[in-house]
Amino acid sequence: MPGRPRIHLNAFAMMCAGHQSPGLWRHPSDEGFRYTDLDHWTGLARLLDDAGFDALFLADVLGAYDVAGRSRDAAVRAGIQIPLGDPMMPVSAMAAATAHLGFGVTVSTSYEHPYALARRFTTLDHLTKGRVGWNVVTGYLASAAANLGLGDQLAHDDRYAQADEYLEVCRRLWRESWEDDAVVRSGGTYTDPAKVHDIEFHGRWYDVPGPFLCEPSPQRSPVIFQAGASPRGLEFAGRHAEAVFVSGPSTAVVAGQVDRLRSAVSDAGRDPASVTVFSQLAPVAAASADEAHALHAEYLESFSLEGALALFAGWTGLDLTGIDPDQPLRYVESDAGRSAMASFTTDDPSREWTVGEVARHLAVGGRGPVAVGSGAEVAEQMIDWIDGTGADGFNLAYAVTPGTFAQVATHVVPELRRAGRMPADPVPGTLRERLALR
């Protein structure tokens, strides 16, 4: 409808038993323990595809959360993103089971060479018929760097400097090495050698003389997602990102993040409207408001305080173990992720969070807000959130999987469609086309 922009939906998940809702693997309806079962992933993908979701957004880390109590024990005991599988592995099977759903896969630029990763993403883009995206992260866990033999983690801004060069290598491999019509399959020639080029890249971090190994895929390059909200992360997003994931506990926090992001895109010489922004939200929907609130109360009974503190410490580098729960949280800069800390401190000067309030807020769905109610009520909250923040859609975090997503499909999507905020039929094409990216 004119003047009523479409709301994009991603499902936010991870190849583990416990993603962003600490302890809720204990709820009897949760099937996160099936993360090692391919049928679990193909079933989830079909559910999302049938419901009109744009993509399944898969998070990832390469280390254990070992900041809380200076030990990984709390995270291991509470199932906080460990045990954890490789998110790339189930994507091709999920693509084969679906027709339209896209797949955003998180991979860090800090831990492997761009030449190898560029090939994997091109392969996935071929196998998914152009439905893959790359969530570019730089990593924030010192344990990951240590276990990969890199010693100390690079400083925060240095990781982004390395990532800038990493993206340049990948883009040149994807965009410059093979011409569109290099593959001819005629006579005795499969590929015209004159149309395959060395990229001759020589930088501070990487030397890649070229050429690329892969012929062009449907999108040529995956859709570039990004989630950093620090000044250096915003600069990176302004230069590279096509879709950005933001997260905060209130519309004030998220609206500020969206404004800063669009300013960064403009400062990089790009159209601020050309980037699609997804805000995190955890929906708890049912046929009635009473049922939804009863369900939410059940979820809170399974909440793990120990797990929440381990999760927050891993994100921010700040150990809150043993601190008075009534003590106000203050911003502390570290070389871990900075956006999680800022969203509860400096991003909203009008709100002071205590340590206990932060831990309880993480109970269902992590850093974002929780929308509880009937399908119509949750849809209305989502519409108000989009209209109040300037975001374009949601990364929907789950309380339980696949139950949360089934609730949205059954109760919320029909209401969004009735309101003219989601299309009645799937949008065809590649992920880039589905997200209306240029």
C-alpha positions in Angstrom: 0.0 0.0 0.0 1.3 3.5 -0.8 2.8 5.1 2.3 2.8 1.8 4.2 6.2 0.2 3.7 6.7 -3.5 3.7 8.0 -5.1 6.9 10.8 -7.6 6.2 11.1 -10.6 8.5 14.2 -12.7 9.2 14.3 -15.6 11.7 17.3 -15.2 14.0 18.9 -18.5 15.0 22.2 -20.3 15.6 23.4 -23.9 15.1 23.3 -24.6 18.8 20.9 -25.6 21.6 20.7 -22.2 23.3 21.0 -19.0 21.3 19.7 -15.7 22.9 17.3 -17.0 25.5 19.5 -18.3 28.3 18.1 -21.5 29.9 15.0 -21.8 27.7 16.3 -25.1 26.3 14.8 -26.5 29.5 11.2 -25.5 28.4 9.4 -28.7 27.3 8.4 -27.3 23.9 11.9 -26.3 22.9 13.6 -28.4 20.2 16.9 -26.6 20.1 18.7 -29.8 21.1 17.9 -31.1 17.6 20.4 -28.6 16.1 22.5 -31.6 14.9 19.5 -33.1 13.0 19.3 -32.0 9.4 15.5 -32.6 9.5 15.3 -29.9 12.2 16.8 -27.3 9.9 14.9 -28.3 6.7 11.7 -28.3 8.7 12.4 -24.9 10.1 13.3 -23.6 6.6 10.0 -24.9 5.1 8.0 -23.3 8.0 9.7 -19.9 7.4 9.4 -20.2 3.6 5.7 -21.0 3.8 5.1 -18.0 6.2 6.8 -15.5 3.8 9.9 -14.8 5.9 12.7 -13.2 3.8 15.6 -15.1 5.4 16.9 -17.3 8.1 19.7 -15.3 9.7 22.3 -17.6 11.3 24.6 -16.2 14.0 28.0 -17.8 14.8 31.1 -17.4 17.1 34.3 -19.4 17.1 35.1 -19.4 20.8 33.5 -20.2 24.2 32.0 -17.5 26.4 34.7 -17.6 29.1 34.6 -14.0 30.6 32.1 -14.5 33.4 33.9 -15.8 36.5 37.0 -16.0 34.2 35.8 -19.5 33.2 33.8 -21.1 30.4 32.0 -23.3 33.0 28.9 -21.1 33.3 28.4 -21.0 29.5 29.0 -24.7 29.1 26.6 -25.6 32.0 23.8 -23.2 30.8 24.2 -24.2 27.1 25.1 -20.6 26.1 26.1 -21.0 22.4 28.0 -24.2 23.2 27.9 -26.9 21.9 27.9 -25.2 18.5 28.0 -26.3 14.8 29.1 -24.7 11.6 26.1 -22.6 10.2 27.2 -23.0 6.6 26.7 -26.8 6.6 22.9 -27.0 6.6 22.3 -24.1 4.1 22.3 -26.1 0.8 19.9 -28.7 2.2 17.6 -26.0 3.5 17.7 -24.3 0.1 16.8 -27.5 -1.6 13.8 -27.8 0.7 12.5 -24.2 0.0 11.6 -22.0 -3.0 12.2 -18.4 -1.8 13.8 -18.2 1.7 17.2 -16.5 1.9 20.0 -17.5 4.2 22.3 -15.0 6.0 25.4 -16.8 7.4 27.7 -15.2 9.9 31.4 -15.6 9.2 34.3 -13.6 10.8 37.0 -11.9 8.8 39.5 -12.4 11.6 40.0 -16.2 11.3 40.4 -17.3 7.7 41.7 -16.2 4.4 39.4 -14.3 2.1 40.3 -16.4 -1.0 38.9 -19.6 0.5 35.8 -17.9 2.0 34.9 -16.2 -1.3 34.8 -19.6 -3.0 32.5 -21.0 -0.3 30.1 -18.2 -0.6 30.1 -18.3 -4.4 29.4 -22.1 -4.2 26.5 -21.5 -1.8 25.1 -18.7 -4.1 25.1 -21.2 -7.0 23.5 -24.0 -4.9 20.8 -21.7 -3.4 20.1 -20.0 -6.8 21.2 -16.6 -5.4 19.6 -16.8 -1.9 22.7 -16.3 0.3 24.0 -13.4 2.4 27.1 -12.9 4.5 26.9 -11.4 7.9 30.3 -9.9 8.2 31.7 -9.9 11.7 35.2 -9.3 13.1 34.9 -11.5 16.1 34.9 -10.4 19.8 36.0 -13.5 21.8 39.6 -13.8 22.8 39.1 -17.5 23.2 38.5 -17.8 19.4 41.8 -16.0 18.5 43.7 -18.2 21.0 42.3 -21.5 19.8 43.1 -20.6 16.2 46.7 -19.9 17.1 46.5 -16.1 16.6 47.6 -15.2 20.1 46.0 -12.1 21.4 42.8 -10.8 19.7 43.5 -7.8 17.5 42.4 -4.5 18.9 38.8 -3.5 18.1 39.5 -0.9 15.4 42.4 -2.9 13.9 39.9 -5.8 13.3 37.8 -3.4 11.3 40.8 -2.2 9.3 41.6 -5.8 8.5 37.9 -6.4 7.6 38.0 -3.4 5.1 40.8 -5.1 3.2 39.1 -8.5 3.5 36.0 -7.2 1.8 38.0 -5.5 -0.9 39.7 -8.8 -1.7 36.4 -10.6 -1.9 34.7 -8.0 -3.9 37.5 -7.9 -6.5 37.4 -11.7 -6.7 33.6 -11.7 -7.1 33.3 -8.7 -9.4 36.5 -8.3 -11.4 38.1 -11.7 -12.0 35.5 -13.4 -14.3 33.6 -11.6 -17.0 29.9 -12.4 -17.4 30.4 -14.4 -20.6 33.7 -16.0 -19.7 32.1 -19.5 -19.7 31.4 -20.4 -23.4 31.1 -24.2 -23.5 31.7 -24.2 -27.2 34.0 -26.4 -29.4 37.0 -27.3 -27.4 36.7 -24.3 -25.0 34.8 -24.4 -21.8 36.0 -21.0 -20.5 37.6 -18.2 -22.6 41.0 -17.6 -20.9 41.0 -14.0 -22.1 38.0 -13.3 -19.9 39.4 -14.5 -16.7 41.6 -12.0 -14.9 44.1 -11.8 -12.1 43.1 -9.3 -9.5 46.7 -8.5 -8.4 45.7 -7.5 -4.9 48.6 -6.5 -2.6 47.6 -5.0 0.8 48.6 -4.7 4.4 47.0 -8.0 5.4 46.6 -10.0 2.2 48.3 -10.8 -1.0 46.0 -12.3 -3.6 47.4 -12.2 -7.2 44.3 -14.0 -8.5 42.4 -15.2 -10.5 39.3 -16.4 -8.7 38.4 -20.1 -9.1 34.6 -19.7 -9.5 32.5 -18.6 -12.4 29.9 -15.8 -11.6 27.0 -16.9 -9.4 23.4 -15.6 -9.7 24.1 -12.6 -7.3 27.9 -12.6 -8.1 28.4 -11.7 -4.4 26.3 -12.5 -1.3 24.2 -9.8 0.2 26.4 -8.1 2.8 24.9 -7.9 6.3 26.7 -6.2 9.1 25.9 -5.5 12.8 28.6 -3.3 14.4 27.3 -0.1 16.1 30.5 1.3 17.4 31.9 4.4 15.5 34.4 2.2 13.6 31.6 -0.4 13.0 29.3 2.2 11.6 32.1 3.5 9.3 32.5 -0.1 8.0 28.7 -0.5 7.5 28.5 2.9 5.7 31.1 1.7 3.2 30.1 -2.0 2.7 26.7 -3.0 4.2 23.6 -3.7 2.2 21.6 -4.8 5.2 22.3 -4.0 8.9 21.2 -5.7 12.1 20.6 -3.4 15.1 19.5 -4.3 18.6 18.3 -2.3 21.6 15.8 -2.5 24.4 13.7 0.6 23.4 12.6 2.6 20.4 14.8 5.5 21.5 17.9 3.3 21.4 17.1 1.7 18.1 16.0 5.0 16.4 19.3 6.5 17.4 21.2 3.5 16.0 19.2 3.7 12.7 19.9 7.5 12.4 23.6 7.0 13.0 23.8 4.2 10.5 22.0 6.1 7.7 24.3 9.1 8.4 27.3 6.8 8.0 26.0 5.5 4.7 25.5 9.0 3.5 29.0 10.0 4.7 30.4 7.1 2.5 28.7 8.6 -0.5 25.8 6.2 -0.7 22.0 6.6 -0.6 21.0 6.2 3.1 17.7 4.5 1.9 19.7 1.9 0.0 20.4 -0.1 3.2 17.8 -2.3 4.7 17.8 -2.2 8.6 16.6 -5.2 10.7 15.9 -4.6 14.4 15.9 -7.4 16.9 12.6 -8.5 18.5 11.4 -11.5 20.5 7.7 -12.2 19.8 5.5 -14.3 22.1 2.2 -14.6 20.3 -0.9 -16.8 20.7 -4.5 -16.9 19.8 -5.3 -14.6 22.8 -3.5 -12.1 24.9 -4.1 -14.3 28.1 -2.6 -17.3 26.4 0.5 -15.3 25.3 1.1 -13.8 28.7 0.8 -17.3 30.3 3.3 -18.6 27.8 5.7 -15.8 28.5 5.4 -16.5 32.3 6.3 -20.1 31.5 9.4 -19.0 29.6 10.6 -16.8 32.5 10.4 -19.9 34.8 13.1 -21.6 32.6 15.4 -18.5 32.6 19.0 -19.0 33.7 20.6 -16.0 35.5 24.0 -17.7 35.3 23.5 -18.1 31.6 22.5 -14.5 31.1 25.5 -13.2 32.9 27.8 -15.5 30.8 26.2 -14.2 27.6 26.5 -10.6 28.5 30.1 -11.0 29.7 31.0 -12.7 26.4 29.4 -9.9 24.4 30.9 -7.0 26.3 34.0 -8.2 28.0 32.4 -7.1 31.3 32.0 -9.7 34.1 29.0 -8.9 36.3 29.3 -12.0 38.4 28.9 -11.3 42.1 28.1 -7.6 41.5 25.1 -6.1 43.5 22.1 -6.5 41.2 20.9 -3.0 42.2 24.1 -1.4 41.1 23.7 0.9 38.0 25.4 -0.3 34.8 28.1 2.0 33.5 29.7 2.0 30.0 33.1 0.4 30.0 35.1 0.2 26.7 36.8 -3.1 25.8 38.1 -4.9 22.7 35.0 -7.1 22.8 31.7 -6.1 21.1 30.8 -2.5 22.1 27.2 -2.2 20.8 25.7 -4.4 23.5 27.2 -2.3 26.3 26.2 0.9 24.6 22.6 -0.1 24.1 22.1 -0.4 27.9 24.1 2.7 28.8 25.2 5.6 26.5 22.6 5.0 23.7 19.7 6.2 26.0 20.8 8.7 28.6 17.2 8.9 29.9 17.3 5.3 31.2 19.5 3.9 33.9 19.8 0.1 34.0 20.8 -1.8 37.0 22.9 -5.0 36.7 19.8 -7.1 37.7 17.5 -5.4 35.2 20.0 -6.1 32.4 20.2 -9.8 33.3 16.4 -10.2 33.6 15.9 -8.3 30.3 18.1 -11.0 28.5 15.7 -13.8 29.6 13.7 -14.0 26.4 15.4 -13.1 23.1 18.5 -11.3 24.2 19.1 -7.6 23.9 16.0 -6.6 21.9 12.5 -6.0 23.2 9.8 -8.7 23.8 6.4 -8.3 22.2 3.7 -10.4 24.0 0.1 -10.7 23.0 -2.4 -11.9 20.5 -1.4 -12.0 16.9 -3.1 -8.7 16.3 -1.4 -7.1 19.3 2.1 -8.3 18.4 1.6 -7.2 14.8 0.5 -3.7 16.1 3.6 -3.5 18.3 5.8 -4.5 15.4 4.3 -1.8 13.2 4.6 0.8 15.9 8.3 -0.2 16.4 9.1 0.1 12.7 7.2 3.4 12.3 8.9 4.7 15.5 12.5 3.7 14.7 12.9 4.0 10.9 13.9 0.4 10.6 12.7 -1.8 7.7 12.1 -5.1 9.4 13.0 -7.5 12.2 15.4 -10.2 13.1 13.0 -12.3 15.2 14.8 -14.0 18.1 13.1 -17.0 19.6 12.2 -18.0 23.1 11.8 -21.6 21.9 12.5 -23.2 18.5 10.7 -23.8 16.3 7.7 -22.8 18.4 8.3 -19.1 18.4 8.5 -19.0 14.6 5.4 -21.2 14.3 3.5 -18.7 16.6 4.5 -15.9 14.3 3.5 -17.8 11.2 0.1 -18.7 12.6 -0.9 -15.6 14.5 1.2 -12.6 13.4 1.9 -12.9 9.7 -1.8 -12.9 8.7 -2.3 -9.7 10.7 0.7 -8.0 9.0 -0.7 -9.0 5.7 -4.1 -7.7 6.6 -2.5 -4.4 7.6 -0.7 -4.2 4.2 2.7 -4.5 5.7 3.6 -7.9 4.2 2.9 -9.2 0.7 0.3 -11.9 0.3 2.5 -13.9 -2.0 6.3 -14.5 -1.9 8.5 -12.1 -3.6 10.5 -14.0 -6.3 14.1 -13.7 -7.2 17.4 -13.6 -5.4 17.9 -12.5 -1.8 19.1 -9.1 -3.0 16.0 -8.7 -5.1 13.7 -10.0 -2.3 15.1 -7.3 0.0 14.7 -4.7 -2.8 18.4 -3.9 -2.6 20.2 -2.1 -5.4 
